[in-house]
């Protein structure tokens, strides 16, 4: 009887502790969500290339969407090359900070350039063609209770997808390849929606070298190596949200070569480590 009472007590105690732990997580999540929305500033960085036909409309949608959930925010449109009238079209939207440069240098370079012009406590990257609607950003906030970076993931088990088979195959193939070469455990690094704490990017951004194809995987790889906590958030993606485009063979080859270059710089030359030491002022004496 005494043993039964002790076992019963332990079971009840474990249930109670588990319930309290869950309540603490929920409370912390709620506080974080309230704190971010009410007091923290959000910087939304939008890389723009050859988008004159839709950029004004999409920036207006982004502004209206984000203003519903965040009190303090800025949207920075980065014109990645003067190839059309994207700059002029973007400036038509009130309340948008528009910056840019003459020559095209790639999405990664545009994001880094936008970060230099940002002031937010949290930074969001979102593609200008809005493959993923900015309304989904609000769903990322609870994940910050346990994370430094929140990455939208098409491979998340709770994501809802309706998009071409070829993209699914390429996504799976790149995921396996990047895991084999870099050991990145994330199921998807390439989606166009991310939410990151500023202090993380202040460490990682100065180390980045990839300007075009594999910027996202380089960012996630270095964040993982520095010990920052990255979690994936589910997404809703439909085929109708995709702007018609062709998947160029040279882009695929470029991404695969960039991944190899990341491993080479980290493990063979120690490029990232040396750059970090230089940033920290750890000079050899």
C-alpha positions as CSV (number, residue, x, y, z in Angstrom):
1,X,0.0,0.0,0.0
2,X,2.9,2.3,0.9
3,X,4.6,1.7,-2.5
4,X,1.4,2.3,-4.3
5,X,0.9,5.6,-2.5
6,X,4.5,6.7,-3.4
7,X,4.0,5.7,-7.1
8,X,0.7,7.6,-7.2
9,X,2.3,10.6,-5.6
10,X,5.2,10.6,-8.1
11,X,2.7,10.3,-11.1
12,X,0.7,13.2,-9.8
13,X,3.8,15.3,-9.1
14,X,5.1,14.7,-12.6
15,X,1.8,15.6,-14.2
16,X,1.7,18.8,-12.1
17,X,5.3,19.8,-13.1
18,X,4.7,19.1,-16.7
19,X,1.5,21.2,-16.6
20,X,3.4,24.1,-14.9
21,X,6.2,23.8,-17.5
22,X,3.7,24.1,-20.3
23,X,2.0,27.0,-18.6
24,X,5.4,28.8,-18.3
25,X,6.2,28.2,-22.0
26,X,2.8,29.6,-23.0
27,X,3.1,32.6,-20.7
28,X,6.6,33.3,-22.0
29,X,5.4,33.0,-25.6
30,X,2.6,35.4,-24.9
31,X,4.9,37.9,-23.2
32,X,7.4,37.7,-26.1
33,X,4.6,38.2,-28.6
34,X,3.2,41.2,-26.8
35,X,6.7,42.7,-26.2
36,X,7.7,42.4,-29.9
37,X,4.4,43.8,-31.2
38,X,4.2,46.6,-28.7
39,X,7.7,47.8,-28.0
40,X,10.2,46.3,-30.5
41,X,10.9,47.7,-34.0
42,X,10.7,45.4,-37.0
43,X,12.8,46.1,-40.2
44,X,11.4,44.4,-43.3
45,X,14.1,44.1,-46.0
46,X,12.8,43.5,-49.5
47,X,15.3,42.8,-52.3
48,X,14.0,44.0,-55.7
49,X,15.2,43.1,-59.2
50,X,13.4,43.8,-62.4
51,X,10.0,44.3,-60.7
52,X,8.6,47.5,-62.1
53,X,5.3,45.9,-63.1
54,X,4.3,44.8,-59.6
55,X,6.6,46.3,-56.9
56,X,4.4,49.3,-56.0
57,X,1.4,47.0,-55.6
58,X,3.3,44.5,-53.5
59,X,4.9,47.0,-51.3
60,X,1.5,48.5,-50.5
61,X,0.2,45.0,-49.6
62,X,3.2,44.4,-47.4
63,X,2.8,47.8,-45.6
64,X,-0.9,47.2,-45.0
65,X,-0.3,43.6,-43.8
66,X,2.5,44.3,-41.4
67,X,0.8,47.4,-39.9
68,X,-2.1,45.1,-38.7
69,X,0.3,43.2,-36.4
70,X,3.3,45.5,-35.7
71,X,3.1,49.0,-34.2
72,X,6.7,50.0,-35.0
73,X,8.2,48.9,-38.3
74,X,10.0,50.0,-41.4
75,X,10.1,48.6,-44.9
76,X,13.3,48.9,-46.8
77,X,13.1,48.1,-50.6
78,X,16.6,47.5,-52.0
79,X,16.9,48.0,-55.7
80,X,19.4,45.4,-56.8
81,X,20.5,47.0,-60.1
82,X,19.2,49.8,-62.2
83,X,17.7,47.6,-65.0
84,X,14.2,49.1,-65.2
85,X,11.9,51.6,-63.4
86,X,11.7,49.6,-60.1
87,X,13.2,52.4,-58.1
88,X,10.7,55.0,-59.4
89,X,7.8,52.6,-58.9
90,X,8.8,51.7,-55.3
91,X,9.1,55.4,-54.3
92,X,5.4,55.9,-55.2
93,X,4.5,54.0,-52.0
94,X,4.4,56.3,-49.0
95,X,6.3,55.3,-45.9
96,X,8.7,53.0,-47.7
97,X,12.5,53.5,-47.5
98,X,13.9,52.9,-51.0
99,X,17.7,52.4,-51.5
100,X,19.7,50.8,-54.2
101,X,22.8,50.8,-56.5
102,X,23.4,50.8,-60.2
103,X,24.8,47.2,-60.9
104,X,23.1,43.9,-60.1
105,X,24.9,42.0,-57.4
106,X,22.4,39.4,-56.3
107,X,19.8,38.8,-53.6
108,X,22.3,38.2,-50.9
109,X,24.1,41.5,-51.5
110,X,20.8,43.3,-51.5
111,X,19.8,41.9,-48.1
112,X,23.2,42.8,-46.6
113,X,22.9,46.3,-48.1
114,X,19.4,46.7,-46.6
115,X,20.6,45.5,-43.2
116,X,23.1,48.3,-43.2
117,X,20.2,50.8,-43.6
118,X,18.0,49.1,-41.0
119,X,17.3,50.1,-37.4
120,X,15.0,47.4,-36.2
121,X,15.4,45.1,-33.2
122,X,14.1,42.2,-35.4
123,X,14.9,41.8,-39.1
124,X,12.6,40.2,-41.7
125,X,13.6,39.1,-45.2
126,X,10.8,38.8,-47.7
127,X,10.9,38.4,-51.5
128,X,9.4,41.2,-53.5
129,X,7.2,38.9,-55.6
130,X,5.5,37.6,-52.4
131,X,5.7,33.9,-53.0
132,X,4.8,33.8,-49.3
133,X,2.2,36.4,-48.1
134,X,3.5,38.8,-45.3
135,X,0.4,37.9,-43.2
136,X,2.2,34.7,-42.3
137,X,4.9,36.7,-40.5
138,X,2.7,37.0,-37.4
139,X,2.8,33.2,-37.1
140,X,6.6,33.3,-36.6
141,X,6.5,35.3,-33.4
142,X,5.7,32.5,-30.9
143,X,8.7,30.6,-32.1
144,X,11.0,33.4,-30.8
145,X,10.3,32.1,-27.3
146,X,13.0,29.5,-28.0
147,X,14.8,30.8,-31.1
148,X,17.2,33.4,-32.4
149,X,16.2,32.8,-36.0
150,X,12.8,31.7,-37.4
151,X,13.0,30.3,-40.9
152,X,9.9,29.7,-43.0
153,X,10.0,26.1,-44.1
154,X,8.2,24.4,-46.9
155,X,9.4,21.1,-45.6
156,X,7.9,21.6,-42.1
157,X,5.4,18.8,-41.4
158,X,2.6,21.3,-40.7
159,X,3.2,23.3,-43.9
160,X,0.5,23.3,-46.6
161,X,1.8,23.2,-50.1
162,X,0.4,23.3,-53.6
163,X,3.3,24.0,-56.0
164,X,5.1,22.3,-58.9
165,X,6.6,18.8,-58.6
166,X,9.9,20.0,-60.1
167,X,10.3,22.5,-57.3
168,X,9.6,19.8,-54.7
169,X,12.2,17.6,-56.2
170,X,14.8,20.4,-56.4
171,X,14.1,21.4,-52.8
172,X,14.5,17.9,-51.5
173,X,17.7,17.4,-53.5
174,X,19.3,20.6,-52.3
175,X,18.3,19.8,-48.7
176,X,20.1,16.4,-48.9
177,X,23.1,17.9,-50.7
178,X,23.5,20.8,-48.2
179,X,23.2,18.3,-45.3
180,X,25.9,16.0,-46.7
181,X,28.3,18.9,-47.5
182,X,27.6,21.3,-44.6
183,X,25.8,19.3,-42.0
184,X,22.9,21.9,-41.9
185,X,20.1,20.1,-40.2
186,X,17.3,22.5,-41.3
187,X,14.7,21.0,-43.7
188,X,14.4,24.2,-45.8
189,X,16.7,27.2,-45.9
190,X,15.6,28.8,-49.2
191,X,12.1,30.1,-48.5
192,X,11.6,33.9,-48.9
193,X,10.4,34.6,-45.3
194,X,12.7,34.8,-42.3
195,X,12.6,36.6,-38.9
196,X,15.9,37.1,-37.1
197,X,17.1,38.9,-34.0
198,X,19.3,41.9,-34.9
199,X,22.2,40.8,-32.6
200,X,22.4,37.6,-34.6
201,X,22.9,39.4,-37.9
202,X,25.4,41.8,-36.3
203,X,27.6,38.7,-35.7
204,X,26.9,36.8,-38.9
205,X,26.5,39.5,-41.6
206,X,30.1,40.7,-41.6
207,X,31.3,37.1,-42.3
208,X,29.0,36.4,-45.3
209,X,30.6,36.2,-48.7
210,X,28.0,34.7,-51.0
211,X,26.1,37.4,-52.8
212,X,23.9,35.4,-55.1
213,X,22.8,31.8,-55.1
214,X,23.5,30.3,-51.7
215,X,23.2,33.3,-49.4
216,X,20.5,31.7,-47.3
217,X,22.4,28.4,-46.6
218,X,25.6,30.4,-45.8
219,X,23.6,32.4,-43.3
220,X,22.0,29.4,-41.6
221,X,25.3,27.4,-41.7
222,X,27.2,30.2,-39.9
223,X,24.4,30.8,-37.4
224,X,24.5,27.0,-36.6
225,X,28.3,27.1,-36.2
226,X,28.0,30.1,-33.8
227,X,25.5,28.2,-31.7
228,X,22.5,30.4,-32.4
229,X,19.2,28.6,-32.1
230,X,17.3,28.3,-35.4
231,X,13.8,26.9,-35.7
232,X,11.5,26.3,-38.7
233,X,8.0,27.7,-38.9
234,X,5.3,26.1,-41.2
235,X,4.1,28.0,-44.3
236,X,1.1,28.0,-46.6
237,X,2.3,28.1,-50.2
238,X,0.1,27.6,-53.3
239,X,1.0,27.4,-56.9
240,X,-1.0,30.6,-57.6
241,X,1.4,32.6,-55.5
242,X,4.3,31.9,-57.7
243,X,5.3,34.5,-60.3
244,X,5.9,32.7,-63.6
245,X,9.6,32.0,-64.0
246,X,11.9,29.4,-65.4
247,X,14.4,27.4,-63.3
248,X,17.7,28.2,-64.9
249,X,20.3,25.4,-65.0
250,X,23.1,27.9,-64.3
251,X,21.4,28.9,-61.1
252,X,21.2,25.3,-59.9
253,X,24.9,24.8,-60.7
254,X,25.8,28.1,-59.1
255,X,24.1,27.0,-55.8
256,X,25.8,23.7,-55.7
257,X,29.2,25.3,-56.3
258,X,28.5,27.9,-53.7
259,X,27.8,25.2,-51.1
260,X,31.1,23.5,-51.8
261,X,32.8,26.9,-51.5
262,X,31.3,27.5,-48.1
263,X,32.7,24.2,-46.8
264,X,36.0,25.0,-48.4
265,X,36.2,28.4,-46.7
266,X,35.2,27.0,-43.3
267,X,37.2,23.8,-43.2
268,X,40.2,24.3,-45.4
269,X,41.1,28.0,-45.5
270,X,39.5,29.1,-42.2
271,X,38.2,32.2,-44.0
272,X,35.2,32.7,-41.7
273,X,37.2,32.1,-38.5
274,X,39.9,34.6,-39.6
275,X,37.3,37.2,-40.5
276,X,35.6,36.8,-37.2
277,X,38.9,37.1,-35.3
278,X,39.7,40.3,-37.3
279,X,36.3,41.7,-36.4
280,X,36.8,41.0,-32.7
281,X,40.3,42.5,-32.8
282,X,42.0,39.2,-32.0
283,X,45.2,39.9,-33.8
284,X,48.2,37.6,-33.5
285,X,51.1,39.0,-31.5
